[in-house]
Amino acid sequence: MADLDAKAALKKYVTTLLIPYTNYKAIIRTYSRDLMQKTWSAQKVTMKVPLKQRVLLILVLCSSLWLVTRHCSRMAIYGIKNIMSSHGYLSEAKDVDHKSEKRGIRCVGELSHTAEDLFCMDRPKYLPNFKNPCWYAKERGTFRLKCVPYYHLLGVCKSGTTDLSYRIRAHEDVLPCNDCFGEKETFYWSRTRYGYTNSMGHRTTCNFSCFQDQFAVGRSWIEATTTEGGYHYMITGDASPSDFSDFRAWPKIPQNAGLEKPVVLTPHLMRHVYTDPKFILILRNPTDRLYSDYVMRSGGSAADFHKAVSEDIQIEQNCMKNHTVEQCLYSLDIARRLRTRIFLGCYSVFMREWLKVFPREQFLILRTEDHDQDPKAQLSKVFNYLNLNYTEEWITSIANVPHQRVSQKKILKVPMLEKTRVLLDSFYSRYKKDLADILQDKRFLWLT
């Protein structure tokens, strides 16, 4: 492919740039005719070409040779990088998705201390007869099926994502993730692609090819059971709750390099990769969510929690005196100073980022409280949204399964102090009101 591209580039270069200034075609014809008529000698070649044209011919050939060498080298290097980064489905770096281009986002390439630049990749050409987003890509000389998730259960942490994910995966048409944490989450979009662990420590970077490999089992099943007509209806999914609101790795996105605040976040990256993604959000009263998160992570007492919350609110408010809300909530440095993940409950700030990029209809947004009270009704919404068939008998049986992942810490925890609840309700009030306005739904005020 590189040779063909180099030849095409050479032809374009010669015919477009040199024709107006030279009579090179006549020279080449004379040169070719003389080669057929003359014999090569070990000492010299006799050619009936005038001296001026001979000099010009040498210049043309030297320029062409330089072009071929430069172009082939660049193509070879880029080709190797492509194969290593995404198993060969990428095109040249300048060919970015037109939707990303319209947003003013262009490929800049991977820089030192940044993640892989997804905007240097063309969006995969998804197979039209596959419900799950899959495509064929050439890998080591063979075309192989590649797949990414059909749906993303974005979040939020400690809001019932594990339980909801378990019930979704109970459907016979939903295939497992073979290399996910807890069988449901990859953390690719928020952490592993940047070389961060769940606790934001350092780990080996997972590139886009690595992300695809985490769905290898589902991909193999899809490939093995595709109908003769080329249609397949099974799907895969990713349930990484941090993807919705954990933007702390934003400085590692190449387009954000050197900036004080980000211009590209997770939604922009996913918009570049997906054509019609399905996002599910399950949100919980942020005050309750934070306490549950704190008990799970530290096991501290209600009094310890009150002290941590008081300190963390002060840190965030001090930051917001001199910086934007987004800068404070997306800051890894600020987050490392906090004793709680209080920033994750400011749902409206993150929701606005997603709605800047995706239309509202791409999201199914649920409340944890509704899921706990009437799981069957919520599951019906989910399966309808994912276009999954079910019977009333089956969904009733799934809804009646005991709640998943109820930790011993949660069972034994004492209620948070009333003064802590008042403090947190006050801190989160502006964000709850904003979210209710965005979604046009007063239930997200969590007044009862």
C-alpha positions in Angstrom: 0.0 0.0 0.0 2.9 2.3 0.9 4.5 1.6 -2.5 1.3 2.4 -4.4 0.8 5.6 -2.5 4.3 6.6 -3.1 3.9 6.0 -6.9 0.7 8.0 -6.9 2.3 10.8 -5.1 5.3 10.8 -7.5 3.0 10.8 -10.5 1.0 13.7 -9.1 4.2 15.6 -8.1 5.7 15.2 -11.6 2.6 15.8 -13.7 1.3 18.7 -11.6 4.4 20.6 -10.6 6.9 20.0 -13.3 4.9 20.0 -16.6 4.5 23.8 -16.7 8.2 24.3 -16.4 9.8 21.5 -18.5 9.5 19.4 -21.6 10.3 16.4 -19.4 8.0 14.0 -21.4 10.0 14.5 -24.5 13.2 13.9 -22.5 11.9 10.7 -21.0 10.8 9.4 -24.4 14.2 10.2 -25.9 15.9 8.5 -23.0 13.8 5.4 -23.3 14.3 5.1 -27.1 18.0 5.5 -26.7 18.1 2.8 -24.0 16.5 0.4 -26.5 18.9 1.4 -29.3 22.1 1.7 -27.4 24.0 -0.8 -25.3 25.3 -0.1 -21.9 29.1 0.0 -21.5 31.0 -0.5 -18.3 32.6 3.0 -18.8 29.8 5.1 -20.3 26.3 5.4 -21.9 25.9 7.1 -25.2 22.8 9.3 -25.3 21.7 11.8 -27.9 20.4 14.3 -25.3 21.4 18.0 -25.4 23.5 19.1 -22.4 20.8 21.5 -21.1 18.1 18.9 -21.2 20.4 16.3 -19.7 21.0 18.7 -16.7 17.3 19.2 -16.4 16.6 15.5 -16.5 19.1 14.9 -13.7 17.3 17.5 -11.6 13.9 15.9 -12.3 15.2 12.5 -11.4 16.9 13.7 -8.2 13.8 15.5 -7.1 11.7 12.5 -7.8 14.0 10.2 -5.9 14.0 12.5 -2.9 10.2 12.6 -3.0 9.9 8.8 -3.2 12.4 8.2 -0.4 10.7 10.8 1.9 7.2 9.6 1.2 8.0 5.9 1.6 9.8 6.5 4.8 7.0 8.5 6.3 4.4 5.9 5.2 6.4 3.1 6.6 6.9 4.7 10.0 3.2 5.7 10.1 2.1 2.3 9.0 4.1 0.6 11.8 2.6 3.1 14.3 -0.9 2.3 13.0 -0.5 -1.4 13.4 0.8 -1.0 16.9 -1.8 1.4 18.0 -5.0 0.1 16.5 -4.4 -3.0 14.4 -4.5 -1.3 11.1 -7.9 0.3 10.6 -6.5 3.9 10.8 -5.8 6.0 7.8 -3.4 8.9 7.5 -3.3 11.3 10.5 -4.8 14.2 8.5 -8.0 12.2 7.8 -10.1 12.9 10.8 -13.8 12.4 11.2 -15.7 15.2 9.6 -17.9 15.8 12.7 -14.8 16.3 14.8 -13.4 18.6 12.2 -16.5 20.7 12.3 -16.0 21.0 16.0 -12.6 22.4 15.4 -10.8 19.3 16.8 -7.9 18.2 14.7 -5.3 15.5 14.9 -2.1 16.7 16.6 -0.5 13.3 17.2 0.7 11.7 20.4 3.0 14.0 22.4 5.3 13.3 25.3 3.3 12.6 28.4 0.0 12.4 26.5 -2.3 9.6 25.6 -2.9 8.2 22.1 -4.5 10.8 19.9 -7.9 9.3 18.8 -8.5 12.2 16.4 -5.7 10.9 14.2 -7.9 7.9 13.5 -10.8 7.6 11.1 -14.0 6.3 12.7 -14.4 2.6 12.0 -16.7 1.6 9.1 -19.2 -0.3 11.2 -21.0 -3.2 9.6 -24.6 -2.2 8.9 -26.2 -5.6 9.6 -24.6 -5.9 13.1 -26.5 -4.4 16.0 -23.3 -4.1 18.0 -20.7 -1.7 16.5 -18.3 -4.0 14.8 -16.0 -3.7 11.7 -13.4 -5.7 9.9 -9.8 -4.5 10.1 -6.7 -5.9 8.5 -4.3 -7.3 11.1 -1.0 -8.9 10.1 -2.3 -9.6 6.6 -5.7 -11.0 7.7 -9.0 -9.3 8.1 -10.3 -9.7 11.6 -13.6 -8.6 13.3 -13.2 -5.8 15.8 -16.0 -4.6 18.2 -16.6 -1.9 20.7 -19.5 -1.7 23.2 -23.1 -1.1 22.1 -24.0 0.6 25.3 -22.2 2.4 28.1 -23.5 2.5 31.6 -21.7 5.7 32.5 -22.4 6.1 36.1 -22.5 7.2 38.7 -20.3 5.4 41.3 -22.2 4.0 44.3 -25.5 4.6 42.6 -26.4 0.9 41.8 -24.4 0.5 38.6 -23.2 -2.9 39.6 -26.7 -4.1 40.3 -28.1 -2.6 37.1 -25.3 -4.0 35.0 -25.8 -7.5 36.4 -29.5 -7.4 35.5 -28.7 -6.1 32.0 -26.1 -8.9 31.4 -28.7 -11.5 32.5 -30.3 -11.0 29.1 -29.4 -13.8 26.7 -28.5 -11.3 23.9 -26.0 -9.4 26.0 -22.5 -10.8 25.8 -19.8 -10.6 28.5 -16.7 -8.4 28.7 -13.8 -10.8 29.0 -11.3 -8.5 30.6 -13.3 -6.1 32.6 -12.9 -5.2 36.3 -15.7 -7.0 38.2 -17.0 -8.3 34.8 -18.5 -4.9 34.0 -16.1 -2.0 33.7 -13.0 -1.2 31.7 -12.2 2.3 33.0 -10.7 2.9 29.6 -12.2 6.3 28.8 -11.5 7.8 32.2 -8.3 6.2 33.4 -6.5 3.3 31.7 -6.0 5.1 28.3 -4.0 7.7 30.3 -2.0 5.1 32.3 -3.9 5.6 35.5 -5.2 2.9 37.9 -8.6 3.2 39.7 -6.9 5.1 42.5 -5.2 7.3 39.9 -1.8 5.7 40.5 0.3 4.8 37.5 -0.1 1.7 35.3 0.6 0.5 31.8 -1.3 2.6 29.2 -4.2 0.8 27.4 -4.6 2.1 23.9 -7.6 1.8 21.6 -6.6 -1.6 20.4 -6.3 -2.8 24.0 -9.8 -1.5 24.7 -11.1 -3.5 21.7 -9.4 -6.7 23.1 -11.4 -6.4 26.3 -14.4 -7.5 24.3 -12.7 -10.4 22.5 -15.0 -13.0 23.9 -18.1 -11.2 22.8 -16.5 -10.4 19.4 -15.6 -14.1 18.9 -19.2 -15.1 19.8 -20.6 -12.6 17.4 -18.3 -13.7 14.6 -19.1 -17.4 15.2 -22.9 -17.0 15.3 -23.5 -14.5 12.5 -26.4 -15.6 10.3 -25.9 -16.6 6.6 -27.4 -13.2 5.7 -24.6 -11.5 7.6 -26.9 -10.2 10.4 -26.1 -10.3 14.1 -28.3 -9.1 17.0 -26.2 -9.7 20.1 -24.5 -6.8 21.9 -21.7 -6.0 24.4 -21.6 -3.2 27.0 -19.3 -1.3 29.3 -20.4 -0.2 32.8 -17.6 2.1 34.0 -19.3 4.6 36.3 -16.2 6.9 36.4 -16.6 7.7 32.6 -19.4 10.2 33.3 -17.7 12.5 35.8 -14.0 11.7 36.2 -12.3 14.1 33.8 -9.1 14.4 36.0 -6.8 13.0 33.2 -7.8 15.8 30.8 -4.2 17.3 30.6 -3.1 14.0 28.9 -5.4 14.5 25.9 -3.1 15.9 23.2 -5.4 18.7 22.2 -5.3 20.0 25.8 -1.5 20.0 26.1 -0.3 23.3 27.7 -3.8 24.6 28.3 -5.2 25.9 31.6 -8.6 24.4 31.0 -9.7 21.6 28.7 -11.2 22.0 25.2 -11.5 18.2 24.7 -13.0 15.8 27.2 -14.3 12.2 27.2 -17.6 13.1 25.3 -15.6 14.5 22.4 -13.4 11.4 22.2 -16.4 9.1 22.2 -18.2 11.2 19.6 -15.3 10.7 17.3 -15.4 6.9 17.7 -19.1 6.1 17.8 -21.9 6.9 15.3 -25.0 6.1 17.5 -23.9 5.3 21.1 -26.4 4.5 23.8 -25.6 5.9 27.3 -27.3 4.9 30.5 -27.0 7.0 33.7 -28.3 6.0 37.1 -28.0 8.9 39.5 -28.4 8.9 43.3 -29.0 11.7 45.8 -25.4 13.1 45.9 -25.4 13.4 49.7 -26.3 9.7 50.2 -24.0 8.7 47.4 -21.0 10.4 49.0 -21.5 8.8 52.4 -21.9 5.4 50.8 -18.7 6.0 48.8 -16.8 7.1 51.9 -17.9 4.1 54.0 -16.9 1.7 51.2 -13.5 3.3 50.6 -12.4 4.2 54.2 -14.8 2.6 56.6 -14.6 5.8 58.7 -17.2 6.7 61.3 -20.0 9.3 60.9 -18.0 11.8 62.9 -14.9 11.2 60.7 -17.1 11.7 57.6 -18.4 15.0 58.9 -14.9 16.3 59.5 -13.7 15.1 56.0 -16.7 16.8 54.3 -16.2 20.1 56.1 -12.5 20.2 55.0 -13.3 19.1 51.4 -16.0 21.7 51.0 -13.6 24.4 52.1 -11.0 23.2 49.6 -13.4 23.3 46.7 -14.9 26.6 47.7 -11.4 28.2 48.1 -10.5 26.9 44.6 -13.7 28.3 43.1 -12.9 31.8 44.4 -10.0 32.0 41.8 -10.9 29.4 39.2 -14.0 28.2 37.3 -16.1 25.4 38.8 -15.0 23.1 36.0 -11.3 23.7 36.7 -11.8 22.8 40.3 -13.9 19.7 39.8 -11.7 18.4 37.0 -8.4 19.0 38.8 -6.3 15.9 39.7 -4.2 18.0 42.1 -7.3 19.2 44.0 -8.8 15.7 44.0 -5.6 14.4 45.7 -6.0 16.8 48.5 -9.6 15.7 49.2 -10.6 13.0 51.7 -13.8 12.3 49.9 -14.8 12.3 46.2 -17.2 15.1 46.8 -16.7 16.5 43.2 -18.4 13.4 41.7 -21.8 14.5 43.0 -21.9 17.8 41.1 -23.8 16.0 38.3 -25.0 19.0 36.3 -21.5 20.2 35.6 -20.7 16.9 33.9 -24.1 16.6 32.3 -23.6 19.9 30.5 -20.3 18.6 29.1 -22.0 15.6 27.6 -24.9 17.5 26.2 -22.6 19.9 24.4 -21.6 16.9 22.3 -24.5 14.4 22.3 -28.2 15.1 22.0 -30.5 14.4 25.0 -32.1 11.4 23.3 -28.7 9.5 23.4 -29.2 9.2 27.2 -31.5 7.1 29.4 -31.3 8.7 32.8 -32.6 6.9 35.9 -32.6 7.5 39.6 -31.2 5.0 42.1 -34.2 5.6 44.4 -36.7 4.6 41.6 -34.6 1.5 40.8 -34.7 0.4 44.4 -38.4 1.0 44.7 -39.6 -0.5 41.4 -36.8 -2.4 39.7 -39.1 -4.0 37.1 -40.3 -0.7 35.8 -36.8 0.6 35.5 -35.5 -2.6 33.8 -38.4 -2.3 31.3 -37.1 1.2 30.4 -33.6 -0.1 30.0 -34.4 -3.1 27.8 -36.7 -1.0 25.6 -34.0 1.6 25.3 -31.5 -1.1 24.3 -34.0 -2.7 21.9 -33.9 -6.1 23.7 -36.9 -8.4 23.6 -38.3 -9.8 26.8 -41.4 -11.4 28.3 -43.2 -10.2 31.4 -42.4 -13.5 33.2 -38.7 -13.2 32.5 -38.3 -9.6 33.5 -40.3 -10.2 36.7 -37.8 -13.0 37.6 -34.8 -10.7 36.9 -36.3 -7.9 38.9 -36.8 -10.2 41.9 -33.2 -11.2 42.1 -31.7 -9.9 45.4 -29.7 -6.7 45.1 -26.1 -7.3 44.0 -23.0 -6.3 45.8 -24.4 -5.3 49.2 -21.1 -4.9 51.2 -20.8 -5.8 54.9 -19.7 -2.2 55.5 -22.9 -0.9 54.1 -25.0 -3.2 56.3 -23.1 -2.2 59.4 -22.8 1.6 58.7 -24.5 4.0 61.0 -26.6 6.9 59.6 -24.6 10.1 58.8 -24.9 12.9 61.2 -27.8 15.3 60.6 -25.5 18.3 60.5 -23.4 16.6 57.8 -26.5 16.1 55.7 -27.5 19.7 56.1 -23.9 20.8 55.1 -23.9 18.5 52.0 -27.4 19.4 50.9 -26.4 23.0 51.0 -23.3 22.4 49.0 -25.1 20.3 46.3 -28.2 22.4 46.1 -27.1 24.6 43.2 -26.0 21.5 41.2 -29.3 19.7 41.9 -31.3 22.7 40.8 -29.2 23.0 37.7 -29.6 19.3 36.8 -33.4 19.5 37.3 -33.5 22.4 34.9 -31.4 20.7 32.3 -33.4 17.5 32.4 -36.7 19.3 33.0 -37.5 16.9 35.8 -38.0 18.0 39.4 -37.3 14.5 40.7 -33.6 15.3 40.4 -34.0 17.9 43.2 -34.2 14.9 45.5 -36.6 16.8 47.8 -38.2 13.6 49.2 
